[in-house]
Amino acid sequence: MISFFKPVVQKAVERPWIPETGSLFAPLVTEYTKVLTGQTTPEAGAKASGDAYRKLLKDWK
């Protein structure tokens, strides 16, 4: 089983550390919950997540 992941691990790179990292999960959880329960469309959920990210990451476009 471990050999299955070997190619992925060999090409993996570390994510850059930013202070906002922990905050980035909240919009995704909120929006994918809405999508999975039929409260919004995947497109609207993705847009709302992007809008939330832009508020958290001032220089992100």
JOSULVEN-V846054 format. One record per residue. N is the residue number from 1. RES is the residue in one letter. PHI is phi as a letter, one per 40 degrees, with the letter a starting at -180 (* if undefined). Layout:
BEGIN
{{N;RES;PHI} {N;RES;PHI}}
END
This chain:
BEGIN
{{1;M;*} {2;I;c} {3;S;c} {4;F;c} {5;F;c} {6;K;d} {7;P;c} {8;V;c} {9;V;c} {10;Q;c} {11;K;c} {12;A;c} {13;V;b} {14;E;c} {15;R;c} {16;P;c} {17;W;c} {18;I;b} {19;P;d} {20;E;c} {21;T;d} {22;G;c} {23;S;c} {24;L;c} {25;F;c} {26;A;d} {27;P;c} {28;L;c} {29;V;c} {30;T;c} {31;E;c} {32;Y;c} {33;T;c} {34;K;c} {35;V;c} {36;L;c} {37;T;c} {38;G;g} {39;Q;c} {40;T;a} {41;T;c} {42;P;d} {43;E;c} {44;A;c} {45;G;c} {46;A;c} {47;K;c} {48;A;c} {49;S;c} {50;G;c} {51;D;c} {52;A;c} {53;Y;c} {54;R;c} {55;K;c} {56;L;c} {57;L;b} {58;K;d} {59;D;c} {60;W;c} {61;K;b}}
END
